[in-house]
Amino acid sequence: MQPHLRVAKKEDCPRLMDLIHELALYERAPQEVTVTLPEFEDAGFGQNPVWKAFVVEVDNLIVGFALYYIRYSTWKGCRLYLEDLIVTENMRGQGIGKMLFNRLIQEAQELGFNGMVWQVLDWNEPAINFYHKYEAGLEAGWLNASLSKQQILDYQ
């Protein structure tokens, strides 16, 4: 039962997609996951990878992961953008999230980023409490905006 942290590999993608779907259910938006496994694999391990992830395994099963990419701010410069930090439900509260988050901080240090940013839903109190332990600043006043793939394709 010793957790093992490592960099994600392409072969991990099907399990990562399982955890992404679990997170979407938790966040009450299962219909929002539209990326396919081939798209996900290509984005992480194709010719031009855009994301990197760390995984934690217990008994050879991935029980959590943290996926990030580089975000550039004209005000702050290069920053690590944490897209998802996921620990499967039955493994929460066992330090796996802390292992992953600490590794992200180390990664930001090693790569010389000017900070680390992410989003958390305002109703997700367990996650908010977790980030407060790191004395993370939580900003109000910003609204998320997006265009879907279909909206982009339909634009004239």
C-alpha positions in Angstrom: 0.0 0.0 0.0 3.0 2.3 -0.4 2.1 5.2 -2.8 4.6 5.7 -5.6 4.8 9.1 -7.5 6.1 9.2 -11.0 5.7 11.0 -14.4 2.8 9.9 -16.4 3.3 7.7 -19.5 1.2 7.3 -22.6 0.1 3.9 -21.4 -1.5 5.6 -18.4 -4.0 7.6 -20.5 -6.9 5.2 -20.3 -6.8 5.2 -16.5 -6.3 9.0 -16.4 -9.5 9.3 -18.6 -11.3 7.1 -16.0 -10.3 9.5 -13.3 -11.2 12.6 -15.4 -14.7 11.1 -15.8 -14.8 10.5 -12.0 -13.9 14.1 -11.4 -16.5 15.3 -13.9 -19.2 13.4 -12.0 -18.0 14.9 -8.7 -18.1 18.4 -10.2 -21.6 17.7 -11.5 -20.7 18.0 -15.2 -20.2 14.6 -16.7 -21.5 15.7 -20.1 -18.7 18.3 -20.3 -15.9 15.7 -20.9 -15.8 15.6 -24.7 -12.1 14.9 -25.4 -11.5 11.4 -26.8 -8.8 9.1 -25.7 -6.8 9.6 -28.9 -7.0 13.4 -28.6 -5.9 13.2 -25.0 -3.0 10.9 -25.8 -1.9 13.1 -28.7 -2.0 16.2 -26.6 0.2 14.7 -24.0 2.5 12.4 -26.0 2.1 13.3 -29.7 4.4 15.4 -31.9 3.7 18.6 -30.0 2.8 17.7 -26.4 1.0 20.5 -24.4 0.6 18.9 -21.0 2.6 16.9 -18.5 1.2 14.9 -15.5 2.4 13.2 -12.4 0.6 10.1 -11.2 0.5 8.3 -7.9 0.1 4.5 -7.9 -0.9 2.2 -5.1 -0.5 -1.5 -5.8 0.2 -0.7 -9.5 -3.1 1.2 -9.8 -3.1 4.9 -10.5 -5.2 6.5 -7.7 -4.5 10.1 -8.5 -2.8 12.5 -10.9 -2.0 16.2 -11.4 -1.9 17.5 -14.9 -0.4 20.9 -15.8 0.7 23.0 -18.7 2.6 26.2 -19.1 0.5 29.4 -19.0 1.9 32.7 -20.1 0.8 35.9 -18.4 1.7 39.3 -19.9 1.7 40.6 -16.3 3.5 37.7 -14.6 5.4 35.7 -17.2 5.5 31.8 -17.3 3.4 30.1 -14.7 2.5 26.5 -14.1 -1.2 26.1 -14.7 -2.7 23.2 -12.8 -5.5 21.9 -14.9 -6.6 19.0 -12.7 -5.6 17.4 -9.4 -7.6 14.2 -9.0 -7.5 11.6 -6.3 -10.0 8.8 -6.6 -12.7 9.0 -3.9 -11.7 6.0 -1.8 -8.1 7.2 -1.6 -8.8 10.8 -0.4 -7.5 11.9 2.9 -4.4 9.7 2.7 -1.8 12.3 1.6 -1.9 11.5 -2.1 -3.1 15.0 -3.0 -0.4 16.5 -0.9 2.2 14.3 -2.7 1.0 15.5 -6.0 0.7 19.2 -5.1 4.1 19.2 -3.4 5.6 17.7 -6.6 4.0 20.5 -8.7 5.5 23.1 -6.5 8.9 21.4 -6.9 8.4 21.3 -10.7 7.6 25.1 -10.7 10.8 25.7 -8.7 12.9 23.5 -11.0 11.5 25.1 -14.2 11.9 28.6 -12.8 8.2 29.5 -13.2 7.0 32.8 -11.8 4.1 31.2 -10.0 1.4 28.5 -10.1 -2.3 29.0 -10.8 -5.4 26.9 -10.9 -9.2 27.1 -10.5 -11.4 25.6 -7.8 -15.2 25.6 -7.7 -16.6 27.9 -5.1 -18.7 25.1 -3.5 -15.8 22.5 -3.3 -15.0 23.1 0.3 -12.6 20.1 0.7 -10.5 21.4 -2.1 -10.6 25.0 -0.8 -9.6 23.8 2.6 -6.7 21.8 1.1 -5.4 24.9 -0.8 -5.7 27.0 2.3 -3.2 24.8 4.0 -0.7 26.1 1.4 -1.8 29.7 2.1 -3.0 29.9 -1.5 -4.7 33.1 -2.6 -8.2 32.6 -3.9 -9.4 35.4 -6.1 -12.9 36.6 -6.6 -14.2 38.7 -9.4 -13.1 36.7 -12.5 -15.6 34.9 -14.7 -14.7 32.0 -16.8 -15.3 32.4 -20.5 -15.1 29.9 -23.3 -16.1 28.9 -26.8 -16.7 25.3 -27.6 -15.2 23.4 -30.6 -18.6 23.6 -32.3 -18.9 27.3 -31.7 -15.4 27.8 -33.3 -16.3 25.6 -36.3 -19.6 27.5 -36.7 -18.1 31.0 -36.6 -18.4 32.9 -39.8 
